[in-house]
Amino acid sequence: MHHMHSKHNKGKVSYLESPERRKEFSPEQLLNRIPLKETDSILDFGAGTGYFSIPAAKKIKGNVYALDIDAAMLEIIKEKALEEQLTNIVPVEGSMEALPLPDGSIDVIIASLVLHEIQPLAPLLQQMKNVLKKEGYLICLELGPKGKSEKAPRITLEKMEREMQEAGFQITEKFFPAESLYMLVAQKTD
């Protein structure tokens, strides 16, 4: 079981919600680059404050499963969903294991700024692959390492690609939406 205790939640929330971040790349912009269908169901893995869950729920008629181990984050998402009158957001507290979904039931998984916290990554990617439909997509958004002095655990684009390919994903697209930020679109191949 992986538990990420975020002592620095306040900072994380303000970064996630910051207008600068929205200027750099809006969640809508990134969602437009994902092959989404109206009927899709999405898993927002490590949903945080709903940066992706909320706009994604507006784009599709299927469910958006907002998965986070932090109940406080899910409360924020619930409030936003109420405000926006979105009924297709399903908050799930816990890790991947807590997901009440059968294999092959999700079209798209979004993992934004969360995979670098998980070691080892392979078992999680395997679980993600299982829950995805046959040609489902895993969207990964990460900050690459800036320099040698980086204290935060970061994953290079190359390492992330390798991990995904080893897990049975094929990288279909790469974007660099902002400085030191990369986005991979990976499709389940088998």
N, C-alpha and C positions, 0 to 999 in steps of 0.2 A: 504493500500500500504506500502510495506516495502522498505525503502531506506537505503542502507548502504553507508554512506559517509566515504570513507577511507582516512583519513588524512595521514595515514602512508603508502601510496601506494608504495613509493620508496622502503621501507623495504620489503613490501609484494612481490614486483616484484623480488627483488634480492633473497629473500628466495625461491620463487617459481621456480626460474631459477637456483638456486645454484647447482654447481657440487656436493656438499655434498648431497643435496637432491636426486640428480639422482643416486648417489652411493648407498644410503640407499635403495631406491626402485625406479626402473625406471618405467616410465609410461607403457612401453611395458610389463614389468613383471606383473604389476597389470592388464593390459588389457587381458593378457593371462589367467588370473584367472576368467574372466568374460565369461559367455557362449555367445560369439558373433558369429553371422552368417554373411556371406558376404553381405547379402541383408538387414541387419538391418539398422534402422535409430536410431541415438543416439542424446540425448539432453545432452549437457555439461552445467550444471546449475551453474552459477557463473564461467564462463570459464576462467576468468583471462587472462593470457598470452598465453593460448592454450596448457598448459602443457599436458592435456589429449586430447583436440580437434585435435591437429595435428597428433599425433601417431594413434588416433582412426580413423581418416579420411583415413590413409594409409591402415588400416586393412579391411575396409569395402567399399562396392560400394554405399551403401545408403548414405543419408545425415547426416552430423554432424551439429546440431544446436548449435552454440556457443552463449550462452545467458549470458550477463553481463550487469549490469547497468552502467558500466564505458565505455564510448565511446573510451577512450584512449586505454583501454585493447583490445577492438575489432579491433582497427587500427593495433595493434601489430600482432594480429591473421591474419588479412587480408594480412599484409606484408609477414608473414611466409608462408601462404597458396600460395601466388604468387611465392615466392622463391622455394617452394617445388612442384609447379605446381599442387596443389590440387584444384579440382573444386567442391568438394562435401562438402565444409564448408560453412554454412549459418550463418553469424553473425547476432544476434538479440539483439538490445539494449533495456534494460528495465528489468522488473521483469517478473515473471511467467505469469502475466496477458497479457503481450505484445506478448506472443508466438502466431504466426499466424497459429496454428495447430489445427485440429479437435481432439476431444477425440478419444482415441484408435489408435493413429497414430505413437507412438514411441515405439521402442523395449526395449531400455535401457536408463536410466537416470543416469548420473554420477554427483554426488554432492560432490566435493572435497573441504574440509576446508571452507565450507560456511554455513552449516545448523546451526552451533552454533550461528550465528549472527541473526537468525530469531526467533522472539518471537511474538506470539505463533507459534509453529511449525505445529500444527494439520491442519490448513486450507491449508498450503502449501503442506503438504504431500497428502492431499485430491486432490488438483489440479494435483499433480504429478501422482497420481493413475489414475485420469481421462484421462490424456493424454497418459498413457501407454496402450499398447495392452493387450489382455486378460492375457497372462502369462508373461508380461513384467517384467523387473528387474530394481530395484533402487539400485545403488551402492553408498554407503556413505563412505567417507573417512574423519576421524576426529582425532584431537588430544584430548586424554583424559586429564582430569585435572591432573596436576603434583603434586600439594600440596595445602595446605590451603591458601597459600599466593597468589595463582593465581589470577591476576586481569582480565585477558582476560576471556570472557564468554566461558566456555568449557562445553561440554556435556559428561557425562559418558556413557560408552558403554551400561550399563544397562538402562539408561534413554532413549537412542536412540532406543534401541530394543523395549522398551515399547511403545514409540511414534509410531514406525513403525507398531507394531502389532495392536495397537488401530486403526490405519488408514487402516488396512486391508491388510497388507503385512506379508509375512512369511519369517523369516530369514533363508536363505538356507546355507550360509557360513559365517565364520568369519575369518579374517586374522589379524595378527599383524606384518605388514611389517617392522616397525622400532620402536624404543623406544617411548612409549607413543602415538603411532599412531595405530588406528584400522580401519579396513575396513569391512563393512557389505555388504553382497549381499542379497537383499530382493526381494522376488517375489510377484507380485500382485496375490492375491488368488481368488478374486471373480470377 
